[in-house]
Amino acid sequence: MSTLTILFVLPLLIIFSYLFDAFAKKTKFPSVILLMATGIIIRILVSFTDYENFSFLENLIPVLGTLGLILIVLEGAIELEITVEKLPLILKGFFAAFIILIANIFALNLIFELVLQLEPASAILFSIPFAIISSAVAIPSASSFLQVEREFVVYESTFSDILGIMIFNYALRQLESNQALIGAEPLIALGLQIVGVIFISIVITYILFQLMRQINSKVKFFLILALLILVYAFGKLFHLPALVTIFIFGIFLSNVKSLLPKFLKRNLDLEASERDLNEFHTLTAESTFIVRTFFFLFFGFSIKIIDFLSVTPLFYGLLIIMVMIFIRYLYFAITSLKLKPSPLAYMSPRGLISILLFIQLKDINYINLDQSIIDERVLLVVILTSMIVMLLGTIKKTQPIEEPIFSEDESVSIEMDLDPNYSKQDDNENQ
């Protein structure tokens, strides 16, 4: 492909991605599906040429996916406001992510092991990627939600990403060392590791924040991003949950006024810090847009339509998604005490994280994806179906004219159902 051709294609793809995002905001149709579809179409068009060297995708897709994950978690964290009043919502997001994640892993592991006759080690490792909510899809898709709902989606999907990766690395480490997955010693070690990572993350966050304040050059935010990526790489090298560092840094950066001790605020120009935050947030959002665009385009490009002529992947994919939808619906029905829970019950798309962890499975000796019943085709069915379910479950939601105003008491006791279409008038009509 010539340089001139690339110069034509790349800007056009970015323009298409921008139009897809605008279309998604109007229709709530996930732009990710449109990006993958565009990649598939480009692959079909390219097939009519003599160009067949697509080996570059094997390394490019994981790199773009990892960068996208870092940026999405960072962007989501920056948008969150941490206050005492919002602590119940944060806890609800965490427990929703944890309980649903564990329930999905347990249920899928049983199906893979007992029904599909997979080996126990393979069954558990295949279960985890499918169980994780994709913040790369969920957060942008919740842009039209009420603020409290949008924040819940950010909390839940981000915690799902972090917890899912931690559980995957933990399971992989235990299986490779032929140790039990559940036991007092490994779980205590995991807990101590998490506490240590949180402490180190706070120290790194403070250092990066001070560095950002001290640098007078106009080109400083990409330096901070580079350092964050470097921290993540070191975390991956030592099998540590480095996403925690990214999340804590974003939270700290957007909540300096409330989280920073008073004695440190005295010599701090808060107005300058707020300007830096706005600039950094803009840079992060723009970078996320570019990386997410090309990740899903290239992922779609890597898909071969001929591989989907079999009905088997469709059946397995639908079975997996039905189990996960049932678990999530049941959780929200129980926690909200309503048979018809809010559209948040359908807000569980799969995407970037699932793809990244699935790619890691290729490097495991005792797993052969080419001969496995569960493969990339099943993964794609689950991803697309989960997005369609999300679309259908939230399609009745409308953009509110104003954000809801909660009193101090109301903000502490936010209900899990959080349905903006619900009103007291509905109760009167029902009576």
C-alpha positions, 0 to 999 in steps of 0.5 A: 500500500502506497504512502498516498493511499494511506494518507487518503484512507486514515483520515477517512476512517477517522471521519467515519468514526466521528460520524459513527459516534454522532450517529450513536448519540442520536440512535444509541446504536453502538458505534463499535459495531459500525467500526467492526462492520467497516473493518469487515467490509474493508477486508472483503474489498482488500480480498479482491486485490493481491495483498494478503500479508496481514501478519501485522495485525497479530501485534498491532491489535493487542497494542492498540487494545492495551492503549485503549484500555489505559486511556478509557479507564483514565478518562472514566476516572477523570470524569468522576467526582468523589464525595461522601454523598457518592460513596453509596453509589461507588460501593453499589458499582463495586459490588455489582461488578464483583458479584455479577463477575463471580457469578458469570465465571462460576456459571460459565465454568460449569457449562464449559466443563460439564456440558462442553467437556472442556478441561478444568483449567481451560474452562476457567480461563475461557470463562473469565474473558466472557464475564467482563463488562467492556468499559470501552463500550459501556461508558460511551453508550451511557453518555445519554443517561442521567448523571447518577446512572452514567456514573454507576456505569463508569464505576461498574464497568471500570471495576469489572475491567480491573477485577476481571484482569486481576482474577484472570492473572491470578487464575493463570498464575495458580494454574501454571504453578499447579496450585489450587485456585481457592485456598487461604494462602493464595487468597491472603497473598492476593489481598496483600498484593492488592493493598500493596498496589493501592499504596504504591499507586497513591505514591506514584499518583502524587509524584506524577501530579507534582511532576505535572505541576512543575513542568512549565513546557506546553508539551507535558501531558503526553509525557504524563501519559507516557509515564502512566503507560510505562507504569502499566507495562511494569505492572504487567511485567510483574503480574500486578493489577496496574490498572488500579494505578491508572484509576487512582491517578484519574480519580486523584487528578479530578478530585484534588480539592477534596482528596488533597490534604489541607497542608498541601493545598496551601502552596497549590494554585487550584485554578491552574490545576483545574486548567491543567485538568481540563487540558489533560481531559481533552487530550485523553478523550481525543487519544481515546477516540483515535485508539478505540477507532483503530482497535475496533477497525483492525479487529473487524479487519481481522475477521474472516467471514468464511469462518462463520459459515458454521452454525455451532459458534452461533449456538454456543455464543447465544448460550453464553449470552443467555446465561449472562443476561439471566444472571445480570437481570436476576441481580438487578431484580433482587437488588431493586426488588422489582420484576422489571429492573432499570435499563441498567440490567441490560448494560453489559456489553462485551468488547475490548477486555474480552478480546485482549484476554482471549488473545493472551490465551493463544500463548498458553501451551495447554490451550489450542484456540484453533481446535477449541470449541470456544474460539474467536467466532464464539467471542464475536457472537457474544460481543455483537449479541451483548451490544444488541441486547444493550441497545434494545434494553436501553432504547426507551431511555431519553436524554433528560433536559436537566440533571436530577437534583438530589438533597443530601438525604436522597443522594445517600440512598440512591435506588439501584433501579435509577429509572428516569422514566419513572415518576410519581404520576405513574404511581397515581395512574396505577392506583 
